[in-house]
Amino acid sequence: MKSCVVQLLLYFTIETGSSTVNVRLASSAHLLPGQNALFSCSVTAPASSSFRITRWEKGGTALNLNDSRYTSNPTLESFSIHQVTKTDTGLYYCVATIDGAEKSDVAYLDVLVNPEISFNPLTVAAEGDSVTLGCPSAYFTSIRWTFNGVKTSRKLGYTYSKNNAFLTIDRVSRTQAGQYVCTAFNYYNYFATMGTPVLVVHYAPDVVVHGPSNGTVIQDDAVRLYCNASGVPPPRIRWEKDGVLVSDLRSSRYKIESEGKVLSIAGVLTSDTSNITCIANNSMGSSSDYCELTVEGKSATSATTKLTPAYMYPSTKVAVVEVRKKNKGRRQDGAAPRQKQCEAKKGADGAERGRYSCSDEDSRIDIIEEVKKNREEVREVRKDVAHLTDVIKSSQKLIADKQSTITDV
């Protein structure tokens, strides 16, 4: 802060009949520490009077002018103090003897010193209590308060004592915890000093548990549960499974990490289905939150789908071969009766053997028809296999997507 020194000459005159003693400060009446103060003293008396300046006093006590900080001339008409300090503030008297009687005059020296603040650096309170922060100071006229760089005011719930030396919060909240700054000003606002009391507000824990998005996981998966617990003082955290401390389960699959904030379960089983609870407590109280964990066993559908390509549905090549074998049997079964019929007729009438060649032709036509029919069946089988292959691919994709979602959780 830029200082401004006002040159102010103070005169104090004491009437002693027709004789007077006059003291004045040739320097400013308001000095900064380290500056020099200069006093002058003069006596007005009739020519017939005898007088002399006998001494200088401060507050009624004679000064030892042999002090190295003091300088005076032989007649004591001038007196100076080198490098004044706050202890030099006070009333200075020039005492003169006039016709055997002592007369005096006085001047006031004010050394502008930095206000001295004394405060408790740390105040601890419980949320909802009334709290008072103090910055009592010497050599000050007023104190200003700020919190987080914002000036405090009655509108914000603060009240003040005289000169704002003490700030009171009727019902303190956790949001009002932090560092306060009190700034003290002296009589002339030349100097200011700052104090930084810190307010700590204790409150019971707040707890939120985060787990799988829908609380459901698949057997053999790994699970991590997070406990977000806040409070002052910092709370202690413990985990329970259906009311039993996890630390008492003696299971290597359960691990508590990150100072109790994380519970991990490796290779979950259906028996892990339970309510998992996080409990946090400190000196102000206790709070908890829980997650309903459900472990689903691996479904028969997913297992069957994995076996489908190798065991449930034959490939196209296998299907065609099977149909061809079936059709070959049909041809053989259909040709035998016709062959026997031809031979029987030829035996009865061997001279006209060529007449019955058409019977062999009819047999070949029947076989051709059978082959056509078999080919149609092969086409149908291929369509069925292609359809089943698409179904398998879709099922595998759904399973992969579900496993990916569980892994992300």
C-alpha positions in Angstrom: 0.0 0.0 0.0 1.4 3.4 -1.0 2.0 5.5 2.1 1.2 9.2 2.2 3.0 11.4 4.9 1.3 14.6 5.8 3.5 17.3 7.1 1.7 18.6 10.1 3.2 21.0 12.6 1.6 20.9 16.0 1.9 23.8 18.4 1.0 23.6 22.1 1.2 26.8 24.1 0.8 27.2 27.9 0.1 30.7 29.0 2.3 31.8 32.1 1.3 35.4 32.5 3.3 37.3 30.0 5.8 34.4 29.6 5.2 31.3 27.4 6.9 28.2 26.3 6.3 27.0 22.8 7.2 23.5 21.5 6.7 22.3 17.9 7.7 19.3 15.8 9.7 20.5 12.9 9.2 17.1 11.3 5.8 15.5 10.7 3.9 14.6 13.8 3.2 11.2 12.1 6.4 9.3 11.1 7.2 5.9 9.7 9.5 3.6 11.6 13.2 4.5 10.8 12.5 8.2 10.2 13.9 11.0 12.4 11.8 13.2 14.7 12.9 16.8 15.2 11.5 19.0 18.1 12.1 22.7 18.7 11.3 24.7 21.9 11.2 28.4 22.4 10.4 30.7 25.4 8.7 34.0 25.3 9.2 36.2 28.3 9.7 39.9 29.3 13.2 41.3 28.9 13.5 41.6 32.6 12.8 37.9 33.2 15.4 35.3 33.5 14.7 31.9 31.9 16.3 28.8 30.5 15.2 25.4 29.1 16.1 22.7 31.7 15.0 19.4 30.3 12.9 17.3 27.9 10.4 14.7 29.1 8.3 11.9 27.7 5.1 11.2 29.5 6.3 12.9 32.6 9.7 11.2 32.7 12.9 13.1 32.0 14.8 11.8 29.0 18.5 10.8 29.2 19.9 13.0 26.4 23.1 11.0 26.5 21.3 8.2 24.7 22.9 7.7 21.3 19.5 8.0 19.6 19.0 11.5 21.0 20.6 14.7 19.9 20.2 18.2 21.4 22.0 21.5 21.2 23.5 23.1 24.4 20.6 25.3 25.1 18.1 22.4 24.5 16.1 24.5 22.1 16.2 21.6 19.6 15.9 17.9 20.3 15.8 15.0 17.8 15.3 11.2 17.9 17.1 9.1 15.3 15.3 6.2 13.6 12.1 6.3 15.6 10.3 3.0 16.5 6.7 2.4 17.8 8.0 2.8 21.4 8.7 6.5 20.6 5.0 7.2 20.1 3.9 9.6 22.9 3.8 13.1 24.4 7.1 15.1 24.6 7.4 18.0 27.0 9.9 20.9 26.9 10.4 22.2 30.5 11.7 25.7 31.1 12.4 27.7 34.3 11.2 31.3 34.1 11.9 33.6 37.0 12.3 30.5 39.2 9.1 28.9 38.1 8.9 25.8 35.8 6.7 26.1 32.7 6.3 23.6 29.9 4.7 22.9 26.5 4.0 19.6 24.9 3.9 18.0 21.3 2.6 14.6 20.3 4.7 12.2 18.1 2.8 9.3 16.4 5.0 6.6 14.9 2.8 4.7 12.4 3.5 1.0 13.0 2.2 -2.1 11.3 -0.8 -3.5 13.1 0.0 -6.6 15.1 -2.5 -9.5 14.6 -2.7 -12.4 16.9 -4.9 -15.3 15.9 -5.5 -19.0 16.3 -4.1 -20.6 13.1 -6.5 -23.6 13.2 -10.1 -23.8 14.4 -11.9 -27.1 14.4 -15.7 -27.4 14.6 -18.5 -29.8 13.9 -21.0 -29.1 11.1 -23.9 -27.2 12.5 -22.0 -25.7 15.4 -21.5 -22.0 16.1 -17.9 -20.9 15.3 -16.0 -17.7 16.1 -12.7 -16.7 14.3 -10.6 -14.0 15.9 -8.0 -11.6 14.7 -7.4 -9.3 17.6 -4.8 -6.7 16.8 -2.8 -3.8 18.3 -2.5 -0.4 16.6 -5.5 -0.9 14.4 -8.8 0.7 13.7 -10.6 -1.9 11.7 -10.3 -5.4 10.2 -11.7 -6.8 7.0 -12.5 -10.4 6.3 -12.4 -12.5 3.1 -13.1 -16.2 2.4 -11.9 -17.7 -0.9 -11.2 -14.1 -2.2 -14.7 -13.0 -1.5 -15.5 -10.4 1.1 -17.6 -11.8 3.9 -20.9 -10.0 4.8 -23.9 -10.4 7.0 -25.9 -11.4 4.0 -23.8 -14.5 3.7 -24.5 -15.4 7.3 -21.5 -13.8 9.0 -21.7 -11.6 12.1 -18.9 -9.3 13.5 -17.8 -7.8 16.8 -16.7 -4.2 17.2 -14.0 -3.2 14.7 -14.6 -6.7 13.1 -11.9 -8.2 15.3 -14.1 -11.4 15.6 -16.1 -13.1 12.9 -18.9 -15.5 13.9 -20.8 -18.2 11.9 -23.9 -19.3 13.6 -24.4 -22.7 11.9 -21.2 -23.7 10.1 -21.4 -25.9 7.0 -18.8 -28.0 5.3 -18.7 -25.5 2.4 -17.5 -22.8 4.8 -14.4 -24.8 5.7 -11.1 -23.4 4.5 -8.8 -20.4 4.8 -10.0 -17.0 5.9 -8.0 -13.8 5.5 -8.2 -11.0 8.1 -6.6 -7.7 7.1 -6.0 -5.0 9.8 -5.6 -1.3 9.2 -4.1 1.3 11.4 -5.3 4.8 12.3 -4.1 6.3 9.1 -4.4 3.3 6.8 -0.7 3.5 6.1 -0.1 0.0 7.1 -2.0 -3.3 7.0 -1.2 -6.8 8.0 -2.9 -10.1 7.2 -3.7 -13.2 9.2 -4.9 -16.5 7.7 -7.0 -18.5 10.2 -8.0 -21.9 8.9 -11.4 -23.4 9.7 -11.8 -27.2 9.6 -15.4 -28.5 9.7 -15.9 -32.1 10.8 -18.9 -34.0 9.3 -20.1 -37.6 9.1 -19.2 -39.7 6.0 -21.2 -39.8 2.7 -21.0 -43.2 1.0 -21.9 -44.3 -2.6 -21.1 -47.8 -4.0 -20.5 -48.3 -7.7 -20.6 -51.8 -9.2 -21.8 -53.6 -12.4 -24.3 -51.5 -14.3 -27.2 -53.8 -13.6 -25.7 -55.7 -10.7 -25.5 -58.9 -12.8 -22.4 -60.8 -13.8 -21.6 -64.1 -15.4 -19.9 -67.0 -13.5 -16.1 -67.0 -13.7 -16.0 -63.3 -14.5 -13.9 -60.8 -12.4 -15.8 -58.0 -10.5 -14.6 -54.7 -9.0 -16.8 -52.7 -6.6 -15.9 -49.1 -5.7 -16.8 -47.3 -2.5 -16.8 -43.5 -2.8 -16.7 -42.3 0.9 -16.1 -38.7 1.9 -16.0 -37.2 5.4 -13.8 -35.2 7.9 -11.9 -36.7 9.6 -11.2 -39.2 6.8 -13.4 -42.2 7.4 -12.4 -45.8 7.9 -13.9 -48.2 5.3 -15.0 -51.8 5.7 -16.9 -54.2 3.4 -19.6 -56.8 4.3 -21.2 -59.7 2.3 -24.7 -60.3 3.6 -23.7 -58.8 7.0 -20.4 -60.8 7.3 -17.1 -58.9 7.2 -15.3 -59.7 4.0 -12.1 -59.8 6.0 -13.6 -62.7 7.9 -14.5 -64.7 4.8 -10.9 -66.0 4.4 -11.3 -66.3 0.7 -8.4 -65.5 -1.6 -10.8 -64.5 -4.3 -11.9 -61.4 -2.3 -9.3 -58.6 -2.1 -9.6 -55.1 -0.6 -7.5 -52.5 -2.3 -6.8 -48.8 -2.6 -7.0 -48.2 1.2 -10.3 -50.0 1.4 -12.0 -48.1 -1.4 -12.0 -51.1 -3.9 -13.3 -54.6 -3.4 -12.3 -57.1 -6.2 -13.7 -60.6 -6.6 -11.9 -63.0 -8.9 -13.7 -65.8 -10.7 -17.2 -65.1 -9.2 -19.4 -68.1 -8.4 -23.2 -68.3 -8.1 -22.6 -68.5 -4.4 -21.3 -65.0 -4.5 -24.8 -63.7 -5.2 -25.4 -61.4 -2.2 -25.7 -57.8 -1.0 -22.2 -56.2 -0.9 -22.2 -53.3 1.6 -19.6 -50.6 2.1 -19.6 -49.0 5.6 -17.6 -45.8 6.4 -17.3 -44.3 9.9 -15.4 -41.5 11.6 -15.7 -39.6 14.9 -18.9 -37.8 13.6 -20.8 -40.9 12.7 -21.3 -43.8 10.3 -22.9 -44.3 6.8 -23.2 -47.1 4.3 -24.4 -48.0 0.8 -24.8 -51.4 -0.9 -24.8 -53.2 -4.3 -27.1 -56.2 -5.1 -24.7 -58.5 -6.8 -26.2 -61.4 -8.9 -24.0 -64.1 -10.4 -25.6 -66.1 -13.3 -24.4 -69.5 -14.2 -23.4 -70.2 -17.8 -26.6 -71.1 -19.8 -27.1 -74.4 -21.6 -27.9 -72.4 -24.8 -24.5 -70.8 -24.8 -22.8 -74.2 -24.3 -24.9 -75.9 -27.0 -24.2 -73.0 -29.4 -20.4 -73.5 -29.0 -20.8 -77.2 -29.8 -23.1 -76.7 -32.8 -20.6 -76.4 -35.6 -18.9 -79.7 -34.7 -21.6 -81.8 -33.3 -25.1 -80.5 -33.9 -25.3 -79.7 -37.6 -23.5 -81.6 -40.4 -21.6 -79.7 -43.0 -23.0 -79.4 -46.6 -20.6 -82.0 -47.9 -21.7 -84.5 -45.3 -25.4 -83.9 -46.0 -25.0 -84.4 -49.7 -23.0 -87.6 -49.3 -25.7 -89.0 -47.0 -28.5 -88.1 -49.5 -26.5 -89.7 -52.4 -26.1 -92.9 -50.4 -29.8 -92.9 -49.8 -30.7 -92.3 -53.4 -28.3 -95.0 -54.6 -30.1 -97.5 -52.4 -33.4 -96.3 -53.9 -32.1 -97.0 -57.5 -30.9 -100.4 -56.7 -34.2 -101.3 -55.0 -36.2 -100.0 -58.0 -34.2 -101.7 -60.7 -34.3 -105.3 -59.4 -38.0 -106.0 -59.9 -38.0 -104.6 -63.4 -35.0 -106.8 -64.3 -36.7 -109.9 -63.0 -39.9 -109.0 -64.9 -38.0 -108.8 -68.2 -36.2 -112.0 -67.7 -39.4 -113.8 -66.9 -41.0 -112.7 -70.2 -38.0 -113.5 -72.2 -38.0 -117.0 -70.9 -41.6 -117.5 -72.2 -41.0 -116.0 -75.6 -37.2 -116.0 -76.4 -37.7 -115.6 -80.2 -38.9 -112.0 -79.7 -36.2 -110.9 -77.3 -35.9 -107.4 -78.8 -39.5 -106.5 -78.1 -38.8 -106.1 -74.4 -35.8 -103.8 -74.8 -38.3 -100.9 -74.1 -38.7 -102.4 -70.6 -35.0 -101.7 -70.0 -35.5 -98.2 -71.3 -38.5 -97.6 -69.0 -36.2 -98.7 -66.1 -33.6 -96.1 -67.1 -36.2 -93.4 -67.3 -37.4 -94.2 -63.9 -33.8 -94.0 -62.6 -33.4 -90.6 -64.2 -36.5 -89.4 -62.5 -35.2 -90.7 -59.2 -31.9 -88.9 -59.7 -33.7 -85.7 -60.5 -35.7 -86.1 -57.3 -32.6 -86.8 -55.4 -30.9 -83.6 -56.7 -33.9 -81.6 -55.6 -33.5 -83.1 -52.1 -29.8 -82.2 -52.1 -30.7 -78.6 -53.0 -33.2 -78.5 -50.1 -30.6 -79.9 -47.7 -28.1 -77.3 -48.9 -30.6 -74.5 -48.2 -31.3 -75.9 -44.8 -27.6 -76.1 -44.0 -27.1 -72.5 -45.2 -29.9 -71.3 -43.0 -28.6 -73.2 -40.0 -25.1 -71.7 -40.6 -26.6 -68.2 -40.5 -28.4 -69.0 -37.3 -25.1 -70.2 -35.8 -23.2 -67.1 -36.8 -26.0 -64.8 -35.3 -25.9 -66.8 -32.1 -22.2 -66.6 -31.8 -22.3 -62.9 -32.4 -24.9 -62.4 -29.6 -22.7 -64.4 -27.2 -19.6 -62.4 -28.1 -21.5 -59.1 -27.6 -22.8 -60.2 -24.2 -19.3 -61.4 -23.1 -17.9 -58.0 -24.2 -20.5 -56.1 -22.2 -19.8 -58.2 -19.1 -16.0 -57.6 -19.5 -16.5 -53.9 -19.7 -18.5 -53.9 -16.5 
